[in-house]
Amino acid sequence: MSFSFRRDVLTKPIFAWAHRVLPSMSDTEREALEAGDVWWDADLFTGNPDWAKLLAYPSAKLTDEETAFLNGPVDELCAMVDDWKVNWDWRDLPPEVWDFIRHNKFLGMIIPKEFGGLGFSPFAHSEVIRKISSRSVTAAVTVMVPNSLGPGELLMRFGTKEQQNKWLPGLADGREIPCFGLTSPEAGSDAASMIDTGVICKGTFEGKEVLGLRLNWHKRYITLGPVATLLGLAFKASDPDHLIGNEEQLGITVALIPTHLPGVSIGRRHFPAMQVFQNGPNWGKDVFIPLDYVIGGQERIGQGWKMLMSALAAGRGISLPSQSASGAAYCARAAGAYARIREQFNIPIGKFEGIEEPLARIAGTAYQIDAARRLTCAALNQGKHPAVISGIMKLHATERLRIVTDDAMDIHGGKAIIDGPQNYMGNLYRSVPVAITVEGANILTRNLIVFGQGSVRAHPYLLKEMTAIGNPDQQAGLEAFDTAFWNHVGHAAANFFRAWGRSWTGGVFAPAPDAGAATGYYRQLSRYSTAFALTADMAFLTLGGALKRKEMLSARLGDILSELYLLSAALKRWEDEGRQQDDLPALQWVMANGIRTMENRFAEVLANLPNRFVAAILKFVVQPFGANGLGPSDKVVQRCAQLVLEPSAARDRLISGLYEPGANDDGPIARLERAFALVTANAPIEKKMRAARIRDPDEAVKRGVITADEAGAIRTAHEAVMKVVEVDDFAPEALSPIYKKTHSSPERAAS
């Protein structure tokens, strides 16, 4: 190789320094990093996102067949489910619902038609979960899990043709109920520390001696586990007798375990936050399976972690985000309607500013989460598996669901905390911690995954540099590092001057498409993308491998990246829906709230960056005038709240895709919607009565203020409202089996 001044004089010592400071990667970290794809997150990391590219992405659409399924079997399933009876009386879905789910192939939505499944797109899968979630969390989780990370997904992506032909048809039509066992008492977030084992050995299976694995495990928190017939199992494989090679420790492996095999103990249930979807532990004691039960066959032994991370990159972006988007829209529907029909001090409580503020937060969040869900599904529909974006979606969709559910509970007051058949908020509230915890606990995802993985995968040069450093061929590594490093330097320099110019001018000259009322928001995101890219590079430069341990800094940088994605999604939705002016208050709330979050996170990063000299330079460049932490104005808040206080096309768009109760449905949401329709239709009548300062409709008729028919409409609406406002009560013995013994004892009677 010929001499190069840049490479051999300038780059070589930097290459040696980078060996010391850049973070080292374990095999599990590398496999997690390499899982999935990058997508729009990579553009945001450049500091100069291509907005034309974002707007050109085709929006997710349903086929006629998918639409028919949503309007047919999905609606029918929702109508069959009484959530109170499911959760309180039965503690399970009734047998006829289980049969309906199986018969209509709900468990095989993602399985291709060639194997008997429905072959639906990720967006259709998401829409199905959205609708069912608005009716029953238990039913939604039951349908969701087999179509997410589990045997079906893993078989489709990694299974041999023989395995696919053997197992997928049964999974598609519900003859097989799948579950997946990953979490164990010793290994929660750190799955690599599992002690579940599979030892390569010879054994007898179905009357023949074959080479296989003898398995021992203890798993917990396994959804559908108690009723599963086919268990996907993650374990550490070993080959102490060298039956398949020279290595003894083979690594994490994934296999299929029919649950009827000797040694499998399954069926006991957990009770997660009083949710009654099937979930429980399982154990295996000396369970023997042939090697061809390893997903992908013998050649996939030891590749389990990579397989799981790759599958999770897609599934994590659909299931819980869809459930969370549904929950946020449900809160918008319920809290808005209740705040309109519930009067105190002679006016609807939704007219009080103290209620308008959380209502706006609910409406804005519902708009944003669903926008991000749609954008993520658009990527998945294109065959992308955006790992970082999936993590962002799971984290922020579930966290924001927690916030708006609390808001909706506060707006409803006592109505929401008295449980019973008439309470339509309580079970959603109880289910939120489950969503927060599963598929990667949010604390872990925020502190370690979003920026930790995103900074390497989505950055245009960092992964190339790390790969070059890890190259065992030092000369080839130096050559690759030289190219990547100097490109990185040019990239950072360009972002330095861009950030300086855009921050000092408030982003008014930053690039943006012609997007009408939203144009200025694109300019602001261009500004913050540049500031983020520069700040991230300076964090890498000054902290190196120590950045992995600076979890609070990493979390804040991850929050900025997340906001950039979520705000991009809101702008994309605004454009895709034809710039609906009625939706503008929701977009304004979302953008102002997100910009406030980014400003505060930048300020926190700069205040805590260990290298104070670099922090001072960054503050001068990125936040020369300090953090703008104002958020949405009061006028925007009030206009956004109005979106859910009156029937309108804007409200319909916010709650689209939720289950619509039938005309004969007398459930709590059906009652709420009927009361809402009656009360809002009577607004002109109420206005005449208020102008005359009369509250009694009969008195208003006597005085000629309203007609008798109008008085009848007022009374009908009032009766409908009282049905909604009513809460449940129970006979004491219905709530306490020991009531009579405790309260009818001789001692109590004597006293």
Buried (B, 14 or more C-beta within 10 A) or exposed (E): EEEBEEBBEBBBEBBEEBBEBBBEBEEBBBBBBBBBBBBBBBBBBBBBBEBEEBBEBEBBEBEEEBEEBBEEBBBEBBBBBBBBEBBBEBBBBBEEBBEBBBEBBBBBBBBBEEBBBBBBBBBBBBBBBBBBBBBBBBBBBBBBBBBBBBBBBBBBBBBBEEBBEBBBBBBBBBEBBBBBBBBBEEBBEEBBEBEBBBBBBEBEBEEEEBBBBBBBBBBBBBBBBBBBBBBBBBBBBBBEEEEBEEEEEBBBBBBBBBBEBEBBEBBEBBEBBBBBBBBBBBBBEEBBBBBBBBBBBEEBBBBBBBBBBBBBBBBBBBBBBBBBBBBBBBBBBBBBBBBBBBBEEEEBBBBBEEBBBBBBBBBBBBBBBBBBBBBBBBBBBBEBBBBBBBBBBBBBBBBBBBBBBBBBBEBBEEBBEBBBBBBBBBBBBBBBBBBBBBBBBBBBBBBBBBBBBBBBBBBBBBBBBBBBBEBEEEEEBBBBBBBBBBBBEEBBEBBBEBBBBBBEEBBEEBBBBEBEEBEBBBBBBBBBBBBBBBBBBBBBBBBBEEBBEBBEBBBBBBBBBBBBBBBBBBBBBBBBEEBBEBBBBBBBBBBBBBBBBBBBBBBBBBEEBEBEEBBEBBBEBBBEEEBBEEBBEEEBBBBBBBBBBBBBEBBEBBBEBBBBBEEEBEBBBBBBBBBBBBBBEBEEBBEEBEEBEBEEBEBBBEEEBBEEEBBEBBEBBBEBBEBBBBBEEEEEEEEEEEEEEEEEEEEEEEE
